[in-house]
Amino acid sequence: MKIIGIGNAIVDVICKVDDIFLTNNKLTKSTMKLVDELEFKSLLSNLKIEETVSGGSVANSIVGLSQLGNDVGFIGKVSDDELGAKYEEGLKKEKVKYFYSKKKEVIPTGTCLILITPDSERTMCTFLGTAGKINENDIDINSIKNSELLFLEGYLWDEGEPKKAFEKAIQNSNKVAMSLSDLFCVERHKLHFLDLVKNKLDITFANEQEIMSLINAKDFSKVIEFSKKLKKLLVITRGEKGAIAIKEDEIVECEIQKNLKIVDLTGAGDLFAAGFLHGHVNNLSLKESLNKGTEMSSKIIQRIGARLN
């Protein structure tokens, strides 16, 4: 198998809202907020659902990789309930091998409410459910050993059980990539993330804000400096400024595609990672891999949700 991902197995529930809805519910635009089941249900009670999809950041990337013709798998914790069944079905339909045996859990399958405002930004309210309870017993070691690359998400990195699950997976992997996921994640786990980036990961995906926060940089030149010394591959998306990949003294940049009709930014980073990793595992150059990432993210932001078909 080319790539196996481990991440939050979350059913995405996509709804359109106006800015007033965010203000009234004290939500910060373009961020991800963790909510409990009650708050989740109360937010959803006033909304019309546009679409439900088997989501989660790494799962979105893995589906993108499958759509590009790669042999891929996913590990993520769901409960044996209606949403759990929908989740598994959604992945299998996308030809993703699902290495997890559903059991009846006390906590239901996780759900993420994705609120899209008229400016195409997305604000997420996530009820992690059982997804955030992944532990080392949920990790299928053989599937990791039989994969060229393991792909992880920062969203799932929390003290206790998920951390042990990650460590077990990393120890048994051939090569590891991870996305830093979110600015709040980076700020919450700064020391752990820094240790991962320096010592455990072969490839790190981040956006400009996340990487600058991680190394406490005020200026992007410090990121370049840090990356060169790192001697690992660092891939950074920079919004309007495009994307950059840095490995030792090799620095490659790629511009964004112009004149796109942006509908929804959900999944832009996830599909960028899918395109880049597709290039990487198929021996394309850094430039070609960046171009593929940019092409995939450009396609996804011109439609609703994080799925290309």
Secondary structure, 3 states (H helix, E strand, C coil): CCEEEECCCEEEEEEECCHHHHHHCCCCCCCEEECCHHHHHHHHCCCCEEEEEEECHHHHHHHHHHHCCCCEEEECCCECCHHHHHHHHHHHHCCCEECCCCECCCCCCEEEEEEECCCCCEEEEEECHHHHHCCHHHCCHHHHHCCCEEEEEHHHCCCCHHHHHHHHHHHCCCCEEEECCCHHHHHHCHHHHHHHHHHHCCEEEEEHHHHHHHCCCCCHHHHHHHHHHHCCEEEEECHHHCEEEEECCEEEEECCCCCCCCCCCCCHHHHHHHHHHHHHHCCCCHHHHHHHHHHHHHHHCCCCCCCCC
